[in-house]
């Protein structure tokens, strides 16, 4: 493992509930800097594109470690670079206004690596790697090797802490093949699940899916990879279960009060 290992720094009992001061603020932007500071996170996941350098510097001055959002597996239509790279799309991401991307295309790979380097230069200590579910979604495209290559090159050129969101098929395969270029995973909806984004509605995860995801997270942790849970609008009883589970397995979690991470 190269670069700095932040797992010990991030995992802390300071809040008494094993959140470790971990917050996911992908629905916020630069106008919310003071709100983020008031919450006193140890580590915050943000979309660097929504914050200017002065705002990022202000967050870092408060000792907040920043993880930048990097959408590797899909492209949002709202991004300014959409027109340039949409030619590498291989399908529509039905749940979001995005398109799945062909990770084998060198121009897309180079763009992602350059974006990662720019985030590091601006003050990121890590990257939140999203939508590698494309590897499973399009197995016939054989995107597993290109996905690994992208992470390997990002690590080589930046040394940043890499957290893969979701993508349990990709993560499990990397572990099986003993070729892991990331230091952490985040798994959403282990105990809770989003029911309706538009209505900001969430509820309990099904028993079978909760069981499957807990087994998956335990296996990841067993292989020395840090695990973070992202839950949505957990009830008091669900929050107790989440906290107890994370304390037992030395994992961190964030319970968002909204389904859109505001």
Secondary structure, 3 states (H helix, E strand, C coil): CCCCCCHHHHCCCCCCCCCCCEEECCCCCHHHHHHHHHHCCCEEEECHHHCCHHHHHHHHHCCCEEEEEEECCEEECCCCCHHHHHHHEEEEECCCCEEEECCCCHHHHHHHHHHHHHHHHHCCCEEEEECCCHHHHCHHHCCHHHHHHHHHHHHHHHCCEEEEECCHHHHHHHHHHCCCCCCEEEEECCCEEEEECCCCEEEECCHHHHHHHHHHHHHHHHCCCEEEEEEECCCHHHHHHHHHHHHHHCCEEEEECCCCCC
